[in-house]
């Protein structure tokens, strides 16, 4: 296999440094890291000017949702292979990533044997799913196909929180943080103020807050807008 010119898109500096150190020692396949992007904006600029064979993409980028970004990346470079390499192993993220153009999906808990196998499969034109990951939910914990789940983190990060909200709820939340009332939001989004009220209640329920002041504070603290 020829040298694979590779871009890493990930804001976790220590992880990226460690990954590059390992990849530099790899000879089969031989992987050349051409660029590292810390966010979506930097990644898009790189893809506009330099051609690459492979992109290793973390879904949780500081400025943009990696899942939403996937189709745009394929437009910028239609032949690039995209392998998601992320902290998130939830089935809904895996499924959506493949639906939006990912060629492979690996979790950061996968070992390097699985990682290199995935790279080879993706570069050969196949799709690849890392060991322990699923596209469909586990079989209720029974049978050989059941996925062994790890204890979830005691907190939720910005990426997971944002996934709770629909696109319309994101629009409403952004306008709420601008201190606009229901009628003003309704006028801007061309919906009724009653509908805005329903969205507002749903947003607060999903984010676990009880009033607008705490909602705005929560949104700002977690960079949801």
C-alpha positions, 0 to 999 in steps of 0.5 A: 500500500502506498503512503496515505496522506492523512489529515487529523481533525481533533482539538484534543492536543494530547491525544493528537500528539500521541496518535501522531507519535504512533502513526510515524512508526507505522510502516504497514500501512505507511501514514503521513500526517500532512495537517492537523486541524483543531476545528471545523473552520481550519479543516475546511480551509485545509481541504480547499487547498491541499488534497489528502487521502484520508481524514481522521475526524473527531465529531466533537469539534469546538465550532461545529458538529462533526455529524453535520459537517460530514456532507460538506467535507465530501463536497470539498474533496469527493475522493477523500476517505473519512474515518470518524475517530471519536469518544462517542460509541452511541449507535445513533451517532454511528448510524448517522455518521455512515448515512452522512458520508463516513467511510469508517467509524472507530472509537478512541477505546479501540486498540491500534490493531483494530485502528490499522485494520480499519484504515486498510479497509477504508482505503480499499474502498470498504466501510469499517466499524470498530470492534465493540461498535454497533449501527443498531441497538444491542439485542437487549443484552442477550445473545452473542451479538449483545454489546458490552456497555461501559458505565456512562460518564457522570457528566454530559459534554457540549456535543451530547447536550446539543444532540438532545435538541432538534434544529428548530429548538436550536433556532428558538434557543438562539433567539431566547439567548438574545432576550427575545420574547415568544412573539418576537421569536414567532415573527422571526421564525414564521410560526405562532407564539404558542408553538414557540411556547411549546418549544421553549418548554421542551428545551427547558425540559430537555436541558433540565432548567426551570426558567428562562434566566437559567436556560440562557445561563446554561446555554452560554456556559455550555456554548450551545449558541 
